[in-house]
Amino acid sequence: MKILFPVLLFMSALLETYAQREISTGKKIQTVTLSDTIVAAAIDRPGDFYTLTSTGQIQRFNKDGKLTLSYKAEKVPTLFDPRDGARLFVYYRDDQHYEFLNPSFEPIASYKVDPAFAIQPWLICPSGEYKLWILDKMDNSLKKIDARASEVEVEVVVDSSLIQNAEAFKTMREYQNFVFLLDPSRGIYIFNSLGRHLRTIAAPGIPGFNFLGEELYYLKAGKLELFNLFSAETRQLEIDPRYADALLTDERMMLFTRGRIDIYPFRP
């Protein structure tokens, strides 16, 4: 879907508009208990979800919590993005390389980050099939790389009022032609496709964020917050504060503690 008039979507008048629409859940479907500590959770477009544990275990579950595959990485990835479930993305910061895996977690391709593009690549996320966004710690720049053509399409040094140290950022995603960076101490930074900062969603303390349709969502202080990227409307659902993170599909809600996942039916 093409974004029309993105500047208008982020006008202050719209950002002050809050639409509280109903979000419904039902009786719990399943509880999944893991032996390891969950450090991150992700979901692919078809609705399977993944857990990344402190020992480097990546596990895939179907919408009802059935384990379908398990993969043991040699070390804990810096960033894991299952994307559409057909071409999974993994980035390891220590040796500055990234991999694409097939649905069986077998490597399709593995690449070292070319220092001609980024001297200290702090975070990397995929953009389409052959392009990448890189946050370079060396100069606090955002760069969009066409890896196949070995070209830099976008390069922007982010204003120091926004990024003083790239190490503050935990994760990076591209969605609907926006780039999202999470600073756990401040919240979610949103940039457009040219690397221009559009706004920051104040959400200190959140472990992560994700997307459902046109909405960005995250769990904070016992509330599931959803923000529409096109209308700037928000809505909210009360969640038991013992849960640390959440994933959504148009059928399921997965709620996470450090070692357990509770699965509920969900209607957006």
Buried (B, 14 or more C-beta within 10 A) or exposed (E): EEBEEBEEBBEEEBBEEEEEEEBEBEEEBBEBEBEBEBBBBBBBEEBBBBBBBEEBBBBBBEBEBEEEEEBEBEEBBBBBBBBEBBBBBBBBBEEBBBBBBEBEBEEEEEEEBEEEBBEBBBBBBBBEEEBBBBBBBEBBBBBBBBBEEEEBBBBBEBEEEBBEEBEBBBBBBBBBBBBBBBBBEBBBBBBBBEBBBBBBBEBEEBBBBBBBEBBBBBBBEEEBBBBBBBEBBBBBBEBEEEBBBBBBBEEBBBBBBEBBBBBBBBEB
